[in-house]
Amino acid sequence: MNEKQRAYGMIGLAARAGKAVSGSDAVTGAIRSGNVKLLVITKDISNNSLDKILKSVSGNSEIPCYSFGTSGELGDALGKPDRTVAAITDKNFADGISAILENINEEEDT
């Protein structure tokens, strides 16, 4: 299993545990309520959706954000149709997913 599969596996596990929300409106609401520990935004998100999410996050620099994968891949991991954004609401899941995504980003930089 490669790092990308591990990341999607952890995101899917968080979703099945009820510790993830997806879709622009649901994620925006979760950000406003202060429940988000990690944001995963796909590389194929539209500019309008990205602006909406970033406006919600502005002023809350404590939420780590990662650009990762495609909407089809994220949707598959969540067990839903295509999704361009997912928010992880549990610190332990967020820490685990964040560590994997950091490794992926480091590999892409080299």
DSSP file (Angstrom, degrees, kcal/mol; ACC not computed):
  #  RESIDUE AA STRUCTURE BP1 BP2  ACC     N-H-->O    O-->H-N    N-H-->O    O-->H-N    TCO  KAPPA ALPHA  PHI   PSI    X-CA   Y-CA   Z-CA
    1    1 A M              0   0    0      0, 0.0     2,-0.1     0, 0.0     0, 0.0   0.000 360.0 360.0 360.0 126.5    0.0    0.0    0.0
    2    2 A N     >  -     0   0    0      1,-0.1     4,-2.3     4,-0.0     5,-0.2  -0.316 360.0 -98.5 -86.5 175.2    1.5    3.3   -1.0
    3    3 A E  H  > S+     0   0    0      1,-0.2     4,-2.6     2,-0.2     5,-0.2   0.868 121.6  54.4 -63.1 -38.2    1.1    6.6    0.9
    4    4 A K  H  > S+     0   0    0      1,-0.2     4,-2.3     2,-0.2    -1,-0.2   0.922 110.0  46.8 -63.0 -43.6   -1.7    7.9   -1.3
    5    5 A Q  H  > S+     0   0    0      1,-0.2     4,-2.4     2,-0.2    -1,-0.2   0.890 111.2  52.6 -64.2 -39.5   -3.7    4.8   -0.6
    6    6 A R  H  X S+     0   0    0     -4,-2.3     4,-2.4     2,-0.2    -2,-0.2   0.915 108.8  50.1 -61.9 -42.8   -3.0    5.0    3.1
    7    7 A A  H  X S+     0   0    0     -4,-2.6     4,-2.3     1,-0.2    -2,-0.2   0.942 113.2  44.8 -61.9 -47.9   -4.2    8.6    3.2
    8    8 A Y  H  X S+     0   0    0     -4,-2.3     4,-2.5     1,-0.2    -1,-0.2   0.866 111.2  54.8 -65.5 -34.3   -7.4    7.7    1.4
    9    9 A G  H  X S+     0   0    0     -4,-2.4     4,-2.2     2,-0.2    -1,-0.2   0.913 109.8  46.0 -62.8 -42.7   -7.8    4.7    3.7
   10   10 A M  H  X S+     0   0    0     -4,-2.4     4,-2.5     2,-0.2    -2,-0.2   0.888 112.0  51.1 -67.7 -39.0   -7.5    6.9    6.8
   11   11 A I  H  X S+     0   0    0     -4,-2.3     4,-2.1     2,-0.2    -2,-0.2   0.921 111.7  48.0 -63.7 -42.7  -10.0    9.5    5.3
   12   12 A G  H  X S+     0   0    0     -4,-2.5     4,-2.5     2,-0.2    -2,-0.2   0.893 110.3  51.4 -63.7 -40.4  -12.4    6.7    4.6
   13   13 A L  H  X S+     0   0    0     -4,-2.2     4,-1.7     2,-0.2    -2,-0.2   0.907 109.3  50.5 -63.0 -42.3  -12.0    5.3    8.2
   14   14 A A  H  <>S+     0   0    0     -4,-2.5     5,-3.2     1,-0.2     6,-0.4   0.903 110.6  50.2 -61.9 -40.5  -12.7    8.8    9.6
   15   15 A A  H ><5S+     0   0    0     -4,-2.1     3,-1.5     4,-0.2     5,-0.3   0.926 109.8  49.2 -64.5 -44.3  -15.8    9.1    7.5
   16   16 A R  H 3<5S+     0   0    0     -4,-2.5    -1,-0.2     1,-0.3    -2,-0.2   0.801 109.6  53.3 -65.9 -27.5  -17.1    5.7    8.6
   17   17 A A  T 3<5S-     0   0    0     -4,-1.7    -1,-0.3    -5,-0.2    -2,-0.2   0.456 118.5-113.0 -84.1  -1.0  -16.4    6.7   12.2
   18   18 A G  T < 5S+     0   0    0     -3,-1.5    -3,-0.2    -4,-0.3    -2,-0.1   0.730  86.6 117.4  77.1  21.5  -18.5    9.8   11.7
   19   19 A K      < +     0   0    0     -5,-3.2    70,-2.9    -6,-0.2    71,-0.7   0.091  60.3  65.5-110.0  21.2  -15.5   12.1   12.1
   20   20 A A  E     -A   88   0A   0     -6,-0.4     2,-0.3    -5,-0.3    68,-0.2  -0.998  55.1-167.5-141.6 145.0  -15.5   13.6    8.6
   21   21 A V  E     -A   87   0A   0     66,-2.4    66,-3.2    -2,-0.3     2,-0.3  -0.948  12.8-166.7-125.7 152.2  -17.8   15.9    6.7
   22   22 A S  E     +A   86   0A   0     -2,-0.3     4,-0.3    64,-0.2    64,-0.2  -0.945  39.8  59.3-141.0 160.9  -17.7   16.6    3.0
   23   23 A G  S  > S-     0   0    0     62,-2.0     4,-2.7    -2,-0.3     5,-0.3   0.170  82.8 -90.5  94.7 143.0  -19.1   19.0    0.5
   24   24 A S  H  > S+     0   0    0      1,-0.2     4,-2.6     2,-0.2     5,-0.2   0.889 122.5  45.2 -55.2 -48.0  -18.6   22.8    0.5
   25   25 A D  H  > S+     0   0    0      2,-0.2     4,-2.2     1,-0.2    -1,-0.2   0.924 115.6  45.7 -66.5 -44.5  -21.7   23.7    2.6
   26   26 A A  H  > S+     0   0    0     -4,-0.3     4,-2.1     2,-0.2    -1,-0.2   0.902 115.3  47.5 -65.1 -40.9  -21.2   21.0    5.2
   27   27 A V  H  X S+     0   0    0     -4,-2.7     4,-2.5     2,-0.2    -2,-0.2   0.914 110.1  52.3 -67.6 -42.6  -17.5   21.9    5.6
   28   28 A T  H  X S+     0   0    0     -4,-2.6     4,-2.2    -5,-0.3    -2,-0.2   0.911 110.8  48.4 -59.2 -42.6  -18.2   25.6    5.8
   29   29 A G  H  X S+     0   0    0     -4,-2.2     4,-1.8     1,-0.2    -1,-0.2   0.899 110.7  50.4 -64.0 -41.1  -20.7   24.9    8.6
   30   30 A A  H  X>S+     0   0    0     -4,-2.1     5,-2.1     2,-0.2     6,-0.6   0.874 109.8  51.1 -65.7 -37.1  -18.2   22.7   10.4
   31   31 A I  H ><5S+     0   0    0     -4,-2.5     3,-1.2     1,-0.2    -2,-0.2   0.936 109.7  49.9 -64.3 -45.8  -15.5   25.4   10.2
   32   32 A R  H 3<5S+     0   0    0     -4,-2.2    -2,-0.2     1,-0.3    -1,-0.2   0.853 109.1  51.9 -61.8 -34.6  -17.9   28.0   11.6
   33   33 A S  H 3<5S-     0   0    0     -4,-1.8    -1,-0.3    -5,-0.2    -2,-0.2   0.560 113.0-120.3 -81.4  -6.2  -18.8   25.8   14.5
   34   34 A G  T <<5S+     0   0    0     -3,-1.2    -3,-0.2    -4,-0.5    -2,-0.1   0.683  78.6 119.0  81.3  18.2  -15.1   25.2   15.3
   35   35 A N      < +     0   0    0     -5,-2.1     2,-0.4    55,-0.0    -4,-0.2   0.543  39.8 106.4 -93.5  -6.8  -15.1   21.5   14.8
   36   36 A V        +     0   0    0     -6,-0.6    53,-0.2     1,-0.1     3,-0.1  -0.594  30.7 168.1 -85.8 129.4  -12.6   21.1   12.0
   37   37 A K  S    S+     0   0    0     51,-3.2     2,-0.3    -2,-0.4    52,-0.2   0.587  72.4  12.8-106.9 -19.0   -9.1   19.8   12.8
   38   38 A L  E     -B   88   0A   0     50,-1.3    50,-2.8    25,-0.2     2,-0.4  -0.961  61.1-151.9-160.2 138.6   -7.9   19.2    9.2
   39   39 A L  E     -Bc  87  65A   0     25,-2.7    27,-2.1    -2,-0.3     2,-0.5  -0.956   4.1-166.1-115.2 134.5   -9.1   20.2    5.7
   40   40 A V  E     -Bc  86  66A   0     46,-2.8    46,-2.3    -2,-0.4     2,-0.5  -0.981  11.0-175.9-117.5 118.1   -8.4   18.2    2.5
   41   41 A I  E     -Bc  85  67A   0     25,-3.4    27,-2.2    -2,-0.5    44,-0.2  -0.956  22.5-125.9-117.0 128.0   -9.1   20.1   -0.6
   42   42 A T    >   -     0   0    0     42,-2.7     3,-1.1    -2,-0.5    28,-0.2  -0.297  16.2-121.7 -73.5 158.7   -8.8   18.4   -4.0
   43   43 A K  T 3  S+     0   0    0     26,-2.7    27,-0.2     1,-0.2    -1,-0.1   0.662 109.8  56.2 -72.7 -16.1   -6.6   19.7   -6.8
   44   44 A D  T 3  S+     0   0    0     25,-0.4    -1,-0.2    40,-0.0     2,-0.1   0.098  74.9 133.9-104.9  23.5   -9.5   20.0   -9.1
   45   45 A I    <   -     0   0    0     -3,-1.1     2,-0.1    39,-0.2    -4,-0.0  -0.431  60.7-109.7 -69.6 145.7  -11.8   22.2   -6.9
   46   46 A S     >  -     0   0    0      1,-0.1     4,-2.5    -2,-0.1     5,-0.2  -0.375  22.1-116.8 -73.0 156.4  -13.4   25.1   -8.7
   47   47 A N  H  > S+     0   0    0      1,-0.2     4,-2.6     2,-0.2     5,-0.2   0.881 114.6  53.4 -61.2 -38.9  -12.2   28.6   -8.0
   48   48 A N  H  > S+     0   0    0      2,-0.2     4,-2.0     1,-0.2    -1,-0.2   0.932 111.6  44.2 -63.0 -46.1  -15.7   29.5   -6.5
   49   49 A S  H  > S+     0   0    0      2,-0.2     4,-2.2     1,-0.2    -2,-0.2   0.905 113.4  51.5 -65.7 -40.9  -15.7   26.6   -4.1
   50   50 A L  H  X S+     0   0    0     -4,-2.5     4,-2.9     1,-0.2     5,-0.2   0.925 109.2  50.1 -62.2 -44.7  -12.1   27.2   -3.1
   51   51 A D  H  X S+     0   0    0     -4,-2.6     4,-2.3     1,-0.2    -1,-0.2   0.906 109.4  52.0 -59.2 -42.2  -12.9   30.9   -2.4
   52   52 A K  H  X S+     0   0    0     -4,-2.0     4,-1.4     2,-0.2    -1,-0.2   0.920 113.3  43.7 -60.8 -45.2  -15.9   29.9   -0.3
   53   53 A I  H  X S+     0   0    0     -4,-2.2     4,-1.9     1,-0.2    -2,-0.2   0.935 113.2  50.5 -66.7 -46.6  -13.8   27.5    1.8
   54   54 A L  H  X S+     0   0    0     -4,-2.9     4,-2.0     1,-0.2    -2,-0.2   0.853 107.5  53.9 -64.2 -34.8  -10.8   29.9    2.2
   55   55 A K  H  < S+     0   0    0     -4,-2.3    -1,-0.2    -5,-0.2    -2,-0.2   0.878 109.0  49.9 -64.2 -36.8  -13.1   32.7    3.3
   56   56 A S  H  < S+     0   0    0     -4,-1.4    -2,-0.2     1,-0.2    -1,-0.2   0.865 114.1  44.6 -67.6 -36.0  -14.5   30.4    6.0
   57   57 A V  H >< S+     0   0    0     -4,-1.9     3,-2.6    -5,-0.1    -2,-0.2   0.776  85.6 111.9 -80.2 -27.4  -10.9   29.4    7.1
   58   58 A S  T 3< S+     0   0    0     -4,-2.0    -3,-0.0     1,-0.3     3,-0.0  -0.174  82.2  24.0 -54.1 136.2   -9.6   33.0    7.1
   59   59 A G  T 3  S+     0   0    0      1,-0.0     2,-0.3     0, 0.0    -1,-0.3   0.345 107.6  84.7  88.5  -6.6   -8.8   34.1   10.6
   60   60 A N    X   +     0   0    0     -3,-2.6     3,-1.4     1,-0.1    -2,-0.0  -0.655  45.8 163.6-126.8  75.8   -8.4   30.5   11.8
   61   61 A S  T 3   +     0   0    0     -2,-0.3    -1,-0.1     1,-0.3    -3,-0.1   0.469  61.3  81.7 -74.3  -0.4   -4.9   29.7   11.0
   62   62 A E  T 3  S+     0   0    0     -3,-0.1    -1,-0.3     2,-0.1    -2,-0.0   0.594  70.4  90.0 -81.0  -9.7   -5.0   26.7   13.3
   63   63 A I  S <  S-     0   0    0     -3,-1.4     2,-0.2    -6,-0.2   -25,-0.2  -0.783  75.0-140.5 -90.9 112.1   -6.7   24.5   10.7
   64   64 A P        -     0   0    0      0, 0.0   -25,-2.7     0, 0.0     2,-0.4  -0.506  18.7-160.5 -69.2 138.8   -4.1   22.7    8.5
   65   65 A C  E     -c   39   0A   0    -27,-0.2     2,-0.4    -2,-0.2   -25,-0.2  -0.972   7.9-171.5-123.4 136.1   -5.1   22.5    4.8
   66   66 A Y  E     -c   40   0A   0    -27,-2.1   -25,-3.4    -2,-0.4     2,-0.6  -0.987  19.3-143.9-127.8 137.7   -3.8   20.1    2.2
   67   67 A S  E     +c   41   0A   0     -2,-0.4     2,-0.3   -27,-0.2   -25,-0.2  -0.898  42.1 157.2 -95.4 119.0   -4.3   20.1   -1.5
   68   68 A F        -     0   0    0    -27,-2.2     6,-0.1    -2,-0.6    -2,-0.1  -0.976  37.4 -33.9-154.0 128.7   -4.5   16.4   -2.4
   69   69 A G  S    S-     0   0    0     -2,-0.3   -26,-2.7   -27,-0.2   -25,-0.4  -0.017  76.8 -57.0  68.1-162.0   -5.9   14.1   -5.1
   70   70 A T     >  -     0   0    0    -28,-0.2     4,-2.5   -27,-0.2     5,-0.2  -0.739  40.8-108.9-119.2 165.9   -9.0   14.5   -7.2
   71   71 A S  H  > S+     0   0    0     -2,-0.3     4,-2.4     1,-0.2    12,-1.9   0.858 118.8  52.8 -64.0 -35.5  -12.7   14.8   -6.5
   72   72 A G  H  > S+     0   0    0     10,-0.2     4,-2.3     2,-0.2    -1,-0.2   0.917 110.6  46.5 -65.6 -43.2  -13.4   11.3   -7.7
   73   73 A E  H  > S+     0   0    0      2,-0.2     4,-2.2     1,-0.2    -2,-0.2   0.915 114.4  47.0 -65.9 -43.5  -10.7    9.8   -5.5
   74   74 A L  H  X S+     0   0    0     -4,-2.5     4,-2.0     9,-0.3    -2,-0.2   0.920 111.9  50.8 -65.9 -42.5  -11.9   11.7   -2.4
   75   75 A G  H  X>S+     0   0    0     -4,-2.4     5,-2.9     8,-0.3     4,-1.0   0.916 109.8  50.4 -59.6 -43.6  -15.5   10.8   -3.1
   76   76 A D  H ><5S+     0   0    0     -4,-2.3     3,-0.7     1,-0.2    -1,-0.2   0.920 109.7  50.6 -60.0 -44.2  -14.5    7.1   -3.4
   77   77 A A  H 3<5S+     0   0    0     -4,-2.2    -1,-0.2     1,-0.2    -2,-0.2   0.863 113.9  44.9 -62.4 -35.7  -12.7    7.3   -0.1
   78   78 A L  H 3<5S-     0   0    0     -4,-2.0    -1,-0.2    -5,-0.2    -2,-0.2   0.577 112.2-118.7 -84.4 -10.1  -15.7    8.9    1.6
   79   79 A G  T <<5S+     0   0    0     -4,-1.0    -3,-0.2    -3,-0.7    -4,-0.1   0.824  80.5 102.1  74.6  31.8  -18.1    6.4    0.0
   80   80 A K  S   <S-     0   0    0     -5,-2.9    -1,-0.3     1,-0.2    -2,-0.2  -0.814  81.1 -80.1-134.9 171.8  -19.9    9.3   -1.7
   81   81 A P  S    S-     0   0    0      0, 0.0    -1,-0.2     0, 0.0    -3,-0.1  -0.115  85.5 -41.1 -63.2 177.2  -20.1   10.8   -5.2
   82   82 A D        -     0   0    0     -7,-0.1     2,-0.4    -8,-0.1   -10,-0.2  -0.076  65.9-172.5 -45.0 133.8  -17.3   13.2   -6.2
   83   83 A R        -     0   0    0    -12,-1.9    -8,-0.3    -3,-0.2    -9,-0.3  -0.996  20.4-168.4-132.2 138.3  -16.3   15.5   -3.4
   84   84 A T  S    S+     0   0    0     -2,-0.4   -42,-2.7     1,-0.2     2,-0.3   0.558  75.4  30.6-102.0 -10.6  -13.8   18.4   -3.6
   85   85 A V  E     - B   0  41A   0    -44,-0.2   -62,-2.0   -14,-0.1     2,-0.4  -0.996  57.4-178.4-149.9 141.9  -13.4   19.1    0.1
   86   86 A A  E     -AB  22  40A   0    -46,-2.3   -46,-2.8    -2,-0.3     2,-0.5  -0.997  11.8-153.8-138.4 143.3  -13.5   17.1    3.3
   87   87 A A  E     -AB  21  39A   0    -66,-3.2   -66,-2.4    -2,-0.4     2,-0.5  -0.970   8.4-148.0-117.8 130.0  -13.1   18.2    6.9
   88   88 A I  E     -AB  20  38A   0    -50,-2.8   -51,-3.2    -2,-0.5   -50,-1.3  -0.849  10.7-172.7 -96.4 129.3  -11.8   15.9    9.6
   89   89 A T        +     0   0    0    -70,-2.9     2,-0.5    -2,-0.5   -69,-0.1   0.409  59.3  80.4-106.2   1.1  -13.3   16.7   13.0
   90   90 A D     >  -     0   0    0    -71,-0.7     4,-2.7     1,-0.1     5,-0.2  -0.931  68.1-145.0-112.6 131.2  -11.3   14.3   15.2
   91   91 A K  H  > S+     0   0    0     -2,-0.5     4,-2.9     1,-0.2     5,-0.2   0.887  98.7  51.2 -62.4 -41.4   -7.8   15.3   16.3
   92   92 A N  H  > S+     0   0    0      2,-0.2     4,-2.1     1,-0.2    -1,-0.2   0.930 113.8  43.3 -65.3 -45.0   -6.4   11.8   16.2
   93   93 A F  H  > S+     0   0    0      2,-0.2     4,-2.9     1,-0.2     5,-0.3   0.931 114.4  52.1 -62.1 -44.2   -7.6   11.1   12.7
   94   94 A A  H  X S+     0   0    0     -4,-2.7     4,-2.7     1,-0.2    -2,-0.2   0.913 109.4  48.9 -59.7 -43.8   -6.4   14.6   11.7
   95   95 A D  H  X S+     0   0    0     -4,-2.9     4,-2.1     2,-0.2    -1,-0.2   0.918 113.6  46.7 -62.7 -43.5   -2.9   14.0   13.1
   96   96 A G  H  X S+     0   0    0     -4,-2.1     4,-1.7     2,-0.2    -2,-0.2   0.924 115.8  43.8 -65.1 -45.8   -2.6   10.6   11.3
   97   97 A I  H  X S+     0   0    0     -4,-2.9     4,-2.7     1,-0.2     5,-0.2   0.907 112.2  53.8 -66.7 -41.6   -3.8   11.9    8.0
   98   98 A S  H  X S+     0   0    0     -4,-2.7     4,-2.4    -5,-0.3    -1,-0.2   0.901 106.5  52.1 -59.8 -42.4   -1.7   15.0    8.3
   99   99 A A  H  X S+     0   0    0     -4,-2.1     4,-1.8     2,-0.2    -1,-0.2   0.909 111.6  46.6 -61.8 -42.1    1.4   13.0    8.9
  100  100 A I  H  X S+     0   0    0     -4,-1.7     4,-2.1     1,-0.2    -2,-0.2   0.928 112.6  49.3 -65.5 -44.8    0.7   10.9    5.7
  101  101 A L  H  X S+     0   0    0     -4,-2.7     4,-2.5     1,-0.2    -2,-0.2   0.847 107.4  55.3 -65.9 -33.3    0.0   14.0    3.6
  102  102 A E  H  X S+     0   0    0     -4,-2.4     4,-2.4    -5,-0.2    -1,-0.2   0.919 107.6  49.9 -62.3 -43.2    3.2   15.6    4.8
  103  103 A N  H  X S+     0   0    0     -4,-1.8     4,-2.2     2,-0.2    -2,-0.2   0.908 110.7  49.6 -61.1 -42.1    5.2   12.6    3.6
  104  104 A I  H  X S+     0   0    0     -4,-2.1     4,-2.1     1,-0.2    -2,-0.2   0.922 110.9  49.2 -63.5 -44.4    3.4   12.8    0.3
  105  105 A N  H  X S+     0   0    0     -4,-2.5     4,-1.6     1,-0.2    -2,-0.2   0.889 110.4  50.9 -62.7 -39.5    4.2   16.5   -0.1
  106  106 A E  H  X S+     0   0    0     -4,-2.4     4,-0.9     1,-0.2    -1,-0.2   0.893 109.7  50.4 -65.1 -39.7    7.9   15.9    0.8
  107  107 A E  H  < S+     0   0    0     -4,-2.2     3,-0.4     1,-0.2    -2,-0.2   0.884 109.8  50.6 -65.2 -38.2    8.1   13.1   -1.8
  108  108 A E  H  < S+     0   0    0     -4,-2.1    -1,-0.2     1,-0.2    -2,-0.2   0.815 106.7  55.5 -69.1 -30.0    6.6   15.4   -4.4
  109  109 A D  H  <        0   0    0     -4,-1.6    -1,-0.2     1,-0.2    -2,-0.2   0.724 360.0 360.0 -75.0 -21.0    9.1   18.2   -3.6
  110  110 A T     <        0   0    0     -4,-0.9    -1,-0.2    -3,-0.4    -2,-0.2   0.462 360.0 360.0 -92.2 360.0   12.1   15.9   -4.1
